[in-house]
């Protein structure tokens, strides 16, 4: 019996886009921008007596902390593997993404409750100051969203931060529209209405992030076509069967795969040739990053793909 392990990073075979260093720099500046918005809204809320601005400041403060955590997680994830973390530190990004998304989900529910309260008991607001502060926040949030938009498609941790910023941007629009409506027409109910619409949208988006991060943290099987893998591998010469398959993900890109390969009675040098063919297949056609194969000759009685 022989065991064979090959680690293949997707970026090495041209299958993914490594955004770690670029995202780290962007997250740092986004954190600075968001902290600036928070300070501006706290000052504006106190001076104008606007509960809406103060609430949005609290929202932005929580986002500033969340984005800062994303930055730290991004840096930790780049640490090399060591004796304590033989799989590396990539999963810290998934854990942070889960925390960020969960906090945002809770905040969105709180915002809906507060919006209903404000609808029932409208608060008077200094419309002019509200418009000025909301405009500053809107510009800063637009810049932040622009900085992270591309990377949000490549990284769950970045996506959770991006969703925080989307909620802040739309929230700033809501405050701005509310300020204009109050200043021009005295319409105060529009602010809670926009808040509810924003929160429902964010809840839907964050739920997808939470679901995916939980699947990864629980080491759920990677989203692969296992029947196709079985068919493809067993077409390879000298391979009789593939069984006892296990797969998992350390983050949303890195797929680990291990399996027993039942082969004909071969010399070790011939086994290596078969291994190379299987690994090439799994990397190039199924996007698998890390592969561990165990050769056998009629050893296991149970030849099912997944061992019960």
N, C-alpha and C positions, 0 to 999 in steps of 0.2 A: 504494500500500500504506500502511495506517495502523496504528498500534499504540495500544492503549488499556489503561490500567492503573488499576484501582480497588482500594484497600485497604479491606477491611471487617472490623472486629473483631466477633466473635460477640456480645460483650456489648452492642454498639451495636444489634444487631438482636434482642436479647432471647433469644439462644439458649444462652448459657452463664452460669455464675456465676463472677464474678471473685473469687478467694479470696486473691490475693497479699498484700494488706496484713494481712488477718485472720490468715492462716496464719503470716506472719512473726512476729507478736506471740506466737501460740500456741507456735511452735517455740522461741522464746526461753525461755519459761517451762518448757517440756518439757525443754529442755537443762539448766536449773538443777535441776529435779527429778531428772533422771537422774544428774547429777553428785553430788547429795546421796546417792542410793542407792549409787553406786559407793564413796564414802568410807565409808558405814556398813557396807557388806559387806566392805571391806578390813579395817577395824578389827575387825568381828565374826569374820571368818575367822581373823585372827591370834590373837585372844583365845581362840577356841574350838578352834583347830587344825583347822578345817573346810576341806578342799580344795574341797568343793562350793561353799561361800560365796566362796572366793577365785576360783574359776573363773567363778562368776557375776559377780563384781566385774569381772573382766577383760572379760567379755561386755558388761557395762553400760558400761565405760569406752570400748570400741570403739563402742558405740551412742551415747554422749555425743558423741564426735568426729564420728560420722556425722550426727547430728542437727544439730550445730553447723554442719557443712558445708551441710546443707540450708537452714539459716537464712541463711547467707552467699549461697548460690545464689539463694535467694528474693529477696534484696535486689538482687543483680546483675541478675536477670531483669527488674526493674522499671526499669532504666536506659533512657533513650530511645535511639532509633536515632541513629547518627552516621555520619560518613564512613568510619570503619573497620569498623563493624558495621551495614551498611545494612538487615539483617534484624533488628537488635536483638540482645538478649542472652538471649532466652527459652530457647535450647537449652542453656544452662549448667545449667538445672534437669534436663534429660534426662540430661546427662552425669553429674551428681551422683547422680541416681536409679540410673543404671547402676552407678556405683561402690558406692553403698550396698547395692544388692541383691547385687552380686557378693561384697562382704565378708561379708554375712549368709549367703550360700550357703556360703562357705568355712568360716565359724564353725560353721554347722550340721553340716557334715561332720566338723569337728574334735570337736564335742560328741558325735557318734555314736561316734567312735573312743574318746574318753575314757570314755563311758558303758560301752562294752564292757570297757575295762580295769578300771573300777571294779566291774563285775559280777564279774569274775574275781578281783579283789583288793579287797574292801570296805574302806572307810576308817571308822574310828571317829569319831563326831561328837558334840559337846556339843549334845544335842537341844534343850534349853531355850533356849540362846543362838541356836541356828539358827532356832527358831520366832520369836523376838523380831525378829531382823534380817530374816528373810523376810517377816514381817508388815508391817514398815516399808516394805520394797521393794514389796510387793504393793499397799499403799494408794497409794503414790506413782505406781506404774505404772498403776493403774486411773485415777487422775486424768489422767495423761498421755494414755492411750488415749482417754479421754472427750473431751479437748481437741481431738484430731486426727481423731476418727472421721468427722465430717461432711466435712472437707476432703480426706480420703484418697480419696473417691470422685471428686473433681474434679481431682486433680493427681497425676501419677506420682511426682514428687519427694516430696510429702507422703505418698503411699502407701508408698514405700519406708521412710520414717522410721516410719510407722505400723506397718508389719510388724516393724520392729526392736522397737518397744514391745510388740507382741503377743507376740513371742518372749520378751521380758523378763518380761512379766506371767505368762505360762504357766510360765516358768522359776521365777519366785518362788513360784507355786502348787506346783510340783514340789518345791522346797526346803522349803516349809512342810509339805506332806504328808509328805515324807521325814522332817522333824524330828519331826512328831507320831508317825509310825510307829516311828521309832527310840526316842523317849522312852517310848511306851506299850507297844510290842510287840517292839522290837528288830529290826524288819524293815528291813534295809538295802538290799535289792535293788530296792525300789520307786523310789528316786531315779533310777538309770540307766534303768529302764524308761520312766519319764515323760520323761526327757531324749530318748530315742530317738523317742518318739511326737511330741514337740514339734518336733524337728529335721526329721522327715519332712514334717510339715505346713508348716513354714517353707520348706523346699526347694521344695515344690510351688508355694507362693505367690510366692516370689521368682523362680522360673523364668519365670512369666508377665511379671513386671516386666522382667526381663533381655531376654526375647524382644521385647517391645514397644519398649524403649529402643534395642535394636540396630537394629530396623527403621527407627526414626525417624532415628538417627544415620547409617544407610546410605542415607538418603533414598529408602526404599522408597515405592512409590505409596501415596497415601492410600486408605483403605478406602471407595471410592465405587462406585456402580453405573454403570460407564462406558457400558454398552449403553443404559441408561435415559437417561443424560445425552445421548448421541448422538441417540436418538429424540426426546427433548424439544426439544433445540436445533434439530434439522432440521425440526421442525414450525413453527418461527417463520417468518413471512412474509419473503421475500427471502433466506433462508439456504438455500444449496444443499448445503453439507457442512461438517462439523467434523472436523478431522484434526490429526495431529501433537500429540496431547495429552500434557502432562507435569503431574504433580502430586506434591507432597511435603508434609511437615509439619515445622514448626520446633519444635513441642512437641506434646503429645497432643491439643490443641484447635485449633491454627491450621493450616488447610489452604491451601496455595498451588496455584493452577491456572492453566495457560496453554495456549492452543490457537490454531490457525489456523482462521479462519472463511472459507469460500469463499462469496461473496455474488454477487448479480446486480450489474450495473454501476450503481452508485448515486452520488449526490452525497454529499459528506462529512456534511452535515447529516442525510441519511437513514441513513447508516452509524451515526451516533451514536444514533439512535432504535433501531436494531436492537441495538446494543451494550447499551443500557439494558434491553431486554427479556431478553437473554441473561443479563446480570448479575443481574437480579431473580430469574430462574429458578434460577440456580446458588446464590444466597445463601439464598433462602427455601425452596427444595425440596431442596437437596443440602448445605446447611450449609457452603459454601465461604467462606473469609474473604478471601483476596486473589486477585484475578482479573486476568490479563493476556491480552488478545485481540489477534490480528493479522488484519486484514482482507485478503482476496485476491480477485482475479477471475481464475479459471482459471490460477493461477500454478504451483501444485505439481502435478507429474505423479502423485506418490504421494499418494492421498487416503485412505490407511488411517488408522484412529483412532490407532494408535501407530506411529511411524516406526521402521523396523528399521535 
